[in-house]
Amino acid sequence: MLLLLYLALFGKQRAPSGLVITLVLFEIIVVNTSIALNGAASNPFASVLLVPLILGLVWLPVLPGLVVLAISVVAQAMQLMAPISDHHGAMMQSHAQGMIGSFIVTSCMIAAVVHFFKYQLKVKQAAIQQLRERQLRDEQLLAIGTAAAQLTHDAATPVQSMQLLLEELQDSPGSPDLSELQMQFDILQALLSNWRDVANEVRAAKVSDFSVQSILNSARHIVRLSRPETEVNWPSPENAYEQVYITADRTLVPAIASIIINACDAANLHHNNTVNIQSDLQGESWQLSIDNPSDNDNPLHSNLGAKIVSSENGSGVGAVLSNATVEKFRGTVHWQYEQARVHTTITLPVTT
């Protein structure tokens, strides 16, 4: 077996397909010729013909493997033309035809089984690769979350110190009007407090049922505060989804709002900065569609949300965080570019 000999001598190097198919076909032709000249199907060593066929099917891709199968079948069928040196004559000829026929059927069945298991192996390898990519993304998200928690903790101390300074300035005689600055610090303190509450709920794995309408209202409030200059067309009526619920934690609303804010940022770069949002129920799923203009088809759209990718405006961390948050609640986020517009679709399971 030439291929086995080559693998034994050069096992550390992967054999090229051209060399493999050459060795296998040479062996198939030589062994078939030898068997045909020495009794054909009546030769007890005829089953050895399956060995180079199986090696070729295992080591070669699908198309070259089918070529090896076809040549092996043709070579086996040509043995019917070989003379049978036996005094039984016609009886042995009939037996040889049956043997060769069954040999051909066996070869085809082996080829089908080998390619089936190769297909299953390919599917498993793809699933493992996807699992590795998801694990890498989760590790990156964990690192980002740890850094965000540390940053929040570090920011709390200077914020409290500045708050004390503001109180002293306001109490001193002849102090300037610091009401606007005080309001901004109150907002910052509220954000830090809200983040602490969210982190505690995530740590405790606490989930609740939020109505779809409350999620829309909260996202609308965040977007209006963050991007007041962008025209956003929200779905109406405003109380259409009061009795439809999504099981999630408090990270879902910021994730959805972040996706809408990204759409607003992309729209602001266009002369028409209108973002259209549609909400729809499809069976047991809620679908939120976000449509915004875009000048160019960004090649990063296919990887957006799936991995951290660099771009002119950032590294795509927000999209990855939002996508991972939606996926945590058995949802999906899909981005598609079509006719100078980006269509973002968020799908989440609901209960009524």
C-alpha positions, 0 to 999 in steps of 0.5 A: 500500500503505497499511500500507507508507506508514504504516510509512515515515512513522511507522516509529519507532512500532509500529503498533497492531493495530487500525490495522493490521487496518483498513488491511489490510482496507480495502486488501483490499476496495478492491483486490479490488473494483477487480480484480473490475470490471476483468477479475477473474482475467484481470487481470494485476495480480491477484497484487497481492492477495497483498501486503496479505494477507502484510503482515497475516499478518506484522504481526498476531497469529494470530487477527486474521491468520486473520480477514484470511485469511478475508476475503481468501479470501471476497473472492477467491471473490466475484470468480467472480460478476463478469462477464468481458468477453471473447469467449471466454465459457465458456472464460475463465470456466473459466480464471478459476475455476481462477485464483481457486481456485489464488489461494485455495490459495496464500493459505492456503499463505502463511498457513501458512508465515508462521505457522510461521515466526512460531512458530519465531521465538517459540520462538527468542525464548523460548530467547534469553530463557531464555539471558539469564536463565541468563547473568544468574544465572551472573553473579550466582553468579560474583559470589557465589563471588568474594565467598565466596572473598575472605571465606574468604581474609580469615577465614583470617588472624584464625582463625590469630591466634586459634589462636596466642592460644589456644595461649599461653593453654593454655600459661600457668599457671592457664589456664582450660579452653579445650577446648570453644573449641579444638574449635570452632576446629578445626572452623572450620579444617577447614571452611576447609581443606575449602573450599580443597580444593573450590575447587581441584578446581572450578578444575581441573574435576576430577570423580569417581564418587561412589556414591549411598550415600556422597552420602546418608551425607555429606548425612545427616552434615551435616544431623545436625550442622546441624539436630539438632532436626529429625526426618528420616526417611532412606531405608533400607536404608543400603547399597542404592546402593553400586554406583550412581554419580554423576559430579560434584565435591565441591560436589554433597554440600553442594548436596543437604545445603543443600536438605535443610537448607532443608526442615528450616528450613521444617519447624521453623516448623510444629508437625509438624517431620518431614521425609521423604526417599525415594530411588529409581532410575528407569532411568538416573536417581536421584531424591531426594524431600524432603517437608516441612510448610508452612503457606502456599503461598509464591508464590515456589516457582515461582521458587525456585532459578531466580533470586535472590528476596527473602523474609522469611528471606533472598534465596534465594541458597542455593537458586540455588546448590544448583540451579545445582550440580545442573544443572551435573551434568545434574540438575534440582531441582523444588519443588511445593506440595501439601496444606500440604506442599512436595515437592522432587525432585532428579533426577540421572543415574547409572551402574552 
